[in-house]
Amino acid sequence: MNGSGSRIEIGALPGRPCSAAAALQVVGEKWTLLAVREIFFGNHRFEAIARNTGAPRDRLAARLRSLEHAGLVERRPYSERPPRHEYHLTEAGRDLAPVIRALLDWGDRWVHEEPPVVMVHEPAVTTDPESRGEGSHGHDLDTAWICRTCGEEVVRGSLTVDVRSPGWDRTGPASAPATP
């Protein structure tokens, strides 16, 4: 759903019906995800987004317009003279946080020796002295997939694929039944 509460229109795609393919149609370009990363990190002005992504200004402007059109970003005025806007993530844009986190995790594991950016979890402030202590000052975030149904951590080998698109199975298009 985009910021207005309706689904994002992308048109028909070739190949297997898949939400990953549809999502990549909207956010699958490098500068798009880097712009989302910067806004997620709290950089809302075009100059900061351009500086921190390294994107060509014309390309970044086009990507921000497409994110706004898709309902992932909204522009908010911060100056009338001259007219200037900041970019803020909508609910749909904020829902990309796990995607950004997954890319950071993958890059930390397979590309960089030392993580250049670390996400820090700041526990909720509490007045209970028993729950405040050594761990209450924030710590590097160690993410995991947790099944909401059973509460267990999802580990490699515990997932299967259940294809629900008519005419498709795990290996591709289902073969048509033989005619007698």
C-alpha positions, -999 to +999 in steps of 0.1 A: +000+000+000+013+034-008+010+065+015-026+070+003-036+035+013-038+020-021-016-006-038+012+006-060+005+001-097+033-015-117+018-033-146+023-069-157+058-084-154+072-113-174+082-145-157+070-160-124+044-140-105+064-128-074+062-100-049+100-097-050+099-090-087+071-065-082+090-048-053+122-046-075+101-028-102+096+000-076+128+001-056+153-022-075+176+005-088+208+014-068+201+051-063+166+044-052+176+022-023+205+045-014+181+074-012+157+054+010+188+045+032+197+082+036+162+092+045+159+063+069+192+075+085+176+109+090+189+129+061+159+146+046+173+173+024+183+168-012+218+181-007+225+157+021+210+128+002+230+136-030+262+140-010+258+108+010+247+086-020+271+100-046+242+099-070+242+122-100+218+150-091+195+145-121+192+108-115+186+113-078+159+139-085+142+114-109+144+086-083+130+108-055+101+118-079+094+081-086+095+073-049+071+101-042+048+090-071+048+054-057+039+067-023+071+057-005+083+093+001+065+125+007+079+160+002+074+185+030+082+222+026+109+237+049+114+270+031+091+293+011+118+316-003+133+299-021+108+270-022+126+240-007+114+206+004+125+178+026+119+141+019+103+118+045+094+082+043+057+072+043+046+040+061+054+021+029+088+037+028+095+029+065+085-007+058+117-009+037+138-007+069+143-045+071+154-045+034+181-019+042+191-038+073+194-071+053+216-053+027+238-039+055+241-074+071+249-090+038+275-063+030+290-066+064+294-104+060+305-106+024+320-073+013+335-053+042+361-065+068+346-041+094+311-027+092+312+009+081+278+015+096+264-002+127+227-001+137+224+005+175+193-006+195+184+018+222+161+000+247+130+018+259+136+041+289+122+025+320+119+038+356+123+002+370+158+001+385+159-037+382+156-035+344+181-007+340+217-017+341+247-024+320+226-033+289+204-002+290+228+021+270+222+007+235+240-021+218+248-032+183+217-047+167+220-084+159+190-091+137+172-125+133+141-138+117+116-148+143+084-166+134+054-146+147+033-178+149+056-200+170+082-175+183+111-196+171+141-182+152+141-191+116+173-210+107+187-222+074+170-253+062+137-246+081+119-229+052+100-244+024+084-227-006+046-228-010+038-215-045+003-201-046+002-186-081-022-206-104-002-224-131+031-223-113+050-246-090+084-243-073+103-253-105+084-229-128+053-230-149+033-261-141+030-284-171-004-286-186-023-318-179-020-343-208-051-345-230-065-380-237 
